[in-house]
Amino acid sequence: MDTVLIVLCALIALFVIYLLVNAARFRPEKQADIPAEPLEYDAEAAGAHLGAMLRCRTVSNRDESLMDWAEYDRFVALLSELYPAAMEKLHFERAGKTGLIYRWEGATRDDPVVLMAHYDVVPAKAEEWSFDPFSGEVRDGVVLGRGALDTKSTLCAIFEAVDKLCRENYQPQRDFYLCFSGTEEIAGEGAYAIVDKLQKDGVKPCLTVDEGGAIVTGAFPGVKEPCAVVGISEKGQMAIRLSVKSGAGHASAPPKNDAFSQLARAIAALEKSPFKARMTETSAQLFRTLGRHAGFGLRVVFGNLKLFTPLLCKLARALGNDVNALLRTTCVFTMAGGSEASNVLPSEAWATCDVRILNGSTSEDVLAHFRKVIGNDNVQIEPLFAVEPSPVSPTDCREWQAVSQAIRHTWPDALVSPYLMTARSDSSVYTSICRNVYRFAPMKLSKEERATIHGVDEMIPAEKVAKAACFYERLIRSISVSC
């Protein structure tokens, strides 16, 4: 018995030593310090240009009759007014109802680059804001209004960079396509029309850059440095409607198993039985990259990621919303309805949820999970729409290096890391024509600033727009002739 105990203790000691040695070796990789040419942009002018864009009420809506098409046309005309040098050299054409394509001719048409953004915005209730959400006011160097972050700011920064380079008579080494949709917020036709047009023209981009991650601080456990997280993939999305039909009647004599009771039990069952958590290779890259910069205790975990993955998955919910979203398909109910009077039993009770599908799973997997967990044929499960998870873009190619280098030259203190984008963007549409699709909004954003996206009092300092323009200029200049 003593011998068994001694052997067991020895094995435990060896295991602990193994963990500690891996943690000690799991340190930041040395990166060459590459000096960058200083760039300057007029923050005041960039802020004024963005403010003018925000005054265009380009609010998208699934009901097209509620969209103000005059505001959309005003926005397109405004771009020509703000950026005359660029407009002299760029070839402009429309795609569909809202898609805008600006082609900047390079020395070769081979391996073009797409720079993306969207110019539609979500609605804003003026009574909830402390200022007019469509004023475009610049107050103490801060641009105020809906779309200041999502994503007229990046569209503005792209044009600031391109217009400057056009004034300097710079010719890019390859074609650049500036592509902007006006229906991103409703997953509408804009991006599809643009990609369809590019496909018909035989355009095969070597690189596409869209919104997505940003430069954030305090978002990764134990890492103090700012982190530039670049989305190399994004989760899929579904909207699912659950409904239960029942005989309408007076609420004074309710049946034993009414429609809302059955619906509530179905929702509770889904909450009690979430999708299984698992580690994708994309999330593993994030942990392996940023985990090297954490304290020693956390490096024990991230330096031995395969061993600790089961524990991380088990604790996914406890580790916070962001970590949980990285490790599992998520489901949240956002809409519900039934009777229009409190004393009337509904003939149908319904609720709609938003599902974000983890890479490696499909919409069919989601529906199978719903059917198994709910286990009630009276509950109708109706998928309203489904977009599958996007392919994963590589991080061992020149295109990734070009994006990473442009980030490091603009924010030398930032740690660049791939990550899984848990939201959905138009860039998923471009994966059909481009292998290297990277999702990064080139701005250092605080937690408070990020909270205003789709929220109230959206704003951005004009100097951040100017710095984003520096990133785009460096990216344009750094792309080599052969991808």
N, C-alpha and C positions, 0 to 999 in steps of 0.2 A: 504493500500500500504506500509506504514511504517513497519507494522508487517511482511509482506512478505519479505521486504528487510532485516529486522533484522534476520529472520529465515534463509534466504539465506546466509547472512554473517556468521551466527553461524555455518551453515553446512560447509561452505568453511573453516572456522577456525578449525573445528573438523577434516576435511579432511587433512589440512596441518599438524595438530598435529599428526595425524595418520601416515603420511608420515615420519615426523621427528622422531617419536618414533621408527618406524621400522628401520630407518637409524641408530639411536643410538644403537639399539640392534644388528644391522648387523655388528658385529665386528669379527676379526679373532678368530677362535676356538683355544683353548690352546692345544698344543701337547706335549706329554711327551718327555723329552730330553733323548734320548737313546744313550749312549756312544758306539762308534764303535771301534773295534780293528784297529790300524793303519796298512795300507798295503803299500808296496813299490814295484814299478816296474821300471825297467831300461828304462827310456824314450829314451835314445840314441839307445838302442838295438831295441826297438819297432819302432822307426823312421826308422832305417835301414831295418827292416823287411818289413815295409809298403812301403818304397822306392823300394825294390825289387819287390813287388807285382805290383806297378804302372808301372814298366818297361815291364810288360806283357800287350800287346795291345789287351785286351779282349773286343773289340768293337763289340757290337751286332748290327745286321741289319736284317730287315724283309726279305731281299733277302739273304738267307743263303750262296749263292755263293760268297758273299762279306765278309763273316766272315773268319777270319784267325784261322782255327782250330788248327794249330800248336801252336799258342799263348795260346789257351785254355788249351791244353795239358801241355804246359810249366808251366802254372799257377798251375795246379794240382800237378805236380812234385815238384814245388817250395815249396808248403805247406809241403810236406814230408821232404824236406831238411831243412826247417826253424824250424820245430817243431817235432823233433825225439821222444821226450818223449811222446808226445800226440799220435803220430802215432803208438807207440808200444802198446797202450792200447785201441785205438779207432778202431772200425770195419768200414771199408770204402767200400762203394758201389756206383755205379752210378745209376742215374735214368734218362732215356731219353738221349738226346744228351748232355745236359749241367748240369743236376742236380747232386749235390754232397751230399751224406748223410754220416755223421760220427756218429756212435753210441758209446756212452760212457756208458758202462754197470755199473748200480748201484746196490744197495743192493736188490732192487725190480724192477720189470718191470711194476708195477702198476703206473698209473698216471705219465707218462714221461713228460719231458719238452723239448720244441723245441726252440733253439736259431737260429735266421735267419739273413741272409744278402744276398747280391748279389754281384757277382764279375765281371759282365759285366759293361761297361761304355758307355756313349754316345760319339759320335765323337768329335774331337777337331781340329780346324783349327790352325796349328802351326803359321801361319803368324799373327794371332790375339793375340797370347800369348807373354809375355815378357820373357818366357823361354820355353824349349822343354816340351810339355805337357806329354811326356812319358819318361822323363829323370829319374824320381824317385829321383831327387837330394834332399839331405838334406842340407839346407842352414841356418846357424845360428839357428839350432834346429827346423826348419820348413821344413816339407816334401812337395815337390812340384810335382804336376802332376794330370792328369785326374783320378778321382776316390779317391782322397785324402779324400774327404768328402762323396761321394756317390758311393758305401758304402764299399770300401775296408778297410777303417779305422775301421769300426765296426767289419768286419770279422777278421781283424788283432787283434783287442782288445779281441775278443772272444777266439782266439787261444792263445794269450799271457796268458790269465787267465787259460785256460784249460791245457796248457803245463806246467805252473808253478805248478798247483795242481797235475798233473801227476808226476812231478819230486819229489813232496813231498809225493807220494804214497797215495794221498787222494782218497777215494772212495766215490762217491756221493751216497746219500740215495735213489735215483731213477735214472732211465735211462735218459740220456740227448742225444738229437739228434741235431747235428750241421748241418743245412740244408742250402745249398747255390745254388742259381740258376744263370745261365749265360745268361738269357734272360729277366730279369726283365724290362729293359729299353724299350723293345718292347712288353711287356705283352705276352711273348712267352711261350714255352712249359715247361721250366725248373721247375717252381713251380708246375704246374699241374702234371708233371711226378713224382715229389717227393711225393706229397700228394697221388697220386694214389698208389705208392709203399707202403707208410705208411699204407694206408687203407687196402691193400691186406695183410699186415703183422699184421693187427689187432692193430695197434698203435693208442691209443686215448689220445692225450696229455691233461694234465690239464692246461698247460700254454704255450703260444707261444709269443715270444718277437721279434719284427722286427724293422726296421727303422721307422721313423715317426717324432714325435715331438722331441724337444731338450730342452736345458736350454737356455732361451732367456731373454733379458732385454729390457724394453721399448716397448714390443709388446702389452701390455694390458693397456688401458687408466687409468692413475692415479696410477699405481702400480710401485713402484721403485725397489722392490726386484726382484731378478732373479726368473723366473718362469719355472719350469720343467713341460712342457705340454706333456701329454701321450695320444696318440690317442686311443680311445676306439671304434671308428668306422671310416669309411671313405666313402666319397661320391662315387657314381657310375660314370661311364664315358661312353661317346658315341662319335663317330666320325660320322658326318652327311655331306653328299655331296649334295649341291644344284646345279642343272643344268638347263639350258634353251637351247633348240635347235632352230636354226634359219637357214635360207638359207644363205650360204656363198656368198660373193660378194665383189665388189670393195667399199672401204670406201669413195669414192668421192660422192656416191649417197646413203647415209644411209637411211634405212627404219625408219618409225616413231617410232616403238616399237621394237628396236633391242634386241638381247639376253642379252647384258650386261646391258641395261637399266632396263629390267625386273628383272634381277638378283640383280642389285643395289637396286631397290625398295624393294625387298624381304629382303635383308640384313638390309636396313634402318628400315624397319617395325619391325624386330626382335630387333634391337637396341632400338627402341622407345617403345616397349612393352616387357620389361624383364619379367622373371618369377616372380611370386608373392613371396615376402619375408615372411618368417615365422620362428618362434622360435622352434627348435627341442629340445628335452629333453637333448641331449648331449651338445648343446651349452648353454642351461640354466644351466647345471652343471658347465660349465666353468665360466659363469658370477657369479653364486652363490659362487663359491670357491674363485676366485681371486678378485671379487668385494668387498669382506670384507676387503681387504687390500688397497683399494683406499681412496682418501680423502672423507670428509663428503659429499660434494656436489654430488659426483658420487655414494656414498653409498645410497643417497636418491633414485637414479634411480635403482641400483642393489638390494637394500633392498626391493624394491617394484616392482620386475621384472614383475609380471603379469600385473600390472597396466601400466607399461611403455613399455611393449613389442610392442603394436601397434605403438608407436612413434619410437622405435628403428627400426622396420621393415620399416616404412615410410622413415626414414633417412638412411637406410642401405648403399646406394651408397655414400652419403655425408660423412659417418663415415669412409670411406676408403676401399681399396680393400679387406683387410683381413676380416673385419667385414661383408662386403657385401657377400663374398664367404661363410661365416658361415651361412648366413640367407636365401640364395636363390640358386636355380639352376642357374648356370652361362653358358653363351655361348659366345665364341669368335672365330672369323674367322681367320684362320692361313695360308690358302693356297688358291690360285686362278689361273685360267688359261683360255686361249681362243685361239685366233689366234697366229700364230708364226711370223706375220709381222704386223707392225703398220698400213699399208694401206689395210689390208684385213679383212673383216668382218668374225668373227668366225662362224663355223657351230654349235658350242656349246660353251657356256660360263659356267664356273663352279667355285664353291668355296666350300671349306671344312672347317667345324668348329669343335671345341672341346667343348663338353658339359660335365659339372660336375653336376651330379644329386644329389640333396639334399635328405637326408634320409626321407622316407615317400612318395617319388615320385618314378615313374618307367620310364623306357625307352618309354613305350607306352604313358605316360603322356606327355613326351617331344615331341613325334611325333604329338600328338594331338594339342599341343600348336603351333608347327610350322605350321601345316595345317591351323589352325584358324587365326593366325596372318598374314601369307603370303597371303592367300585367292586368289591364282592364280594357276589354274590347269596347266598352262604352265611351272611352276617351279616344277621340279621333286625333291622330297625329298627322298634321299636314305641313310638309316643307313648303315654305313660300318662295325661297330661293336658296341656292347653294353655290359657293365658290370653293373649289378644293385648295388645299395648301399649295403654295408655290414651290417650284424647284429651288434647290440650294445653290447659290452662286459660289464659285471657288474663291479661295484666298491665297492661292499659290500661283498667281498670274500677274502679268504686267499691269493689267487694269486695276486690280486691287492695290498694287504697289503705288500706282499713280494717285489713287484716291488717298491712300494712307500718307503718302509724302506731302500732298497738298494740305492735309490736316496738320501734320507735324510742322510744316513750314509756317502755318498761320497761327497755330496754338502749340508752341514747342513743349509746354508742360503737360499736354494731354496724352493719355494712354489710349492708343487706338485698338479697338477690339471688335470682332464680329459679334452679332447677336441675332436672336430670333425676334422679329417684329411681331408683337402680339395683336396689333391693329391691322387693318387692311388699307391698301392704297391702290392707286391706279397702276403702280409699277408691276403688279402681278400680271397685268394684261400684256406687258412688254416682254415677259419671259418667253412668249411664243416666238419672238424674233431675235432675242438677245440672251446669251448665256450669262453674261456678267452684269447683273442688275443689283445696284447698291443703293440702299435707302439711308440717306443722311441729310439732315437739315443743318447747314454749317453755322451753328450759333451756340454759344455757351448760355444755357438757359437754367435759371434757378427753379427750384421746386414750385415757388409761387407763380413764376411766369408760365411754367408748364400747365399749372392748374387752370389758367385762363383760357386754354385752348378748348373751344366749344363751351366755355363758361362765360362769366361776366367780366367786364372791364379788361378785355384783351388789349395788350399793348406791347411795345418793344422799343428799346432805346435805338435811336437812329444810328448810333455808332456800331451797333451789332449788325445792322444791315450793310454798312460800309465794310466791316470786317468779313462778312459773308462774301461780298464781291471780291475781296482779296483771294479767298479760297477758290472761287470760280476762275479767276484769272490764272492762278497758279496751276489749276487742274488743266485748263485749256492749253497752257504753254507746255505742260509736262508730258502730254500724251505723245508717244513716239510714232513714227510713220508706220511701223509694222506692229500690229497687236498680236 
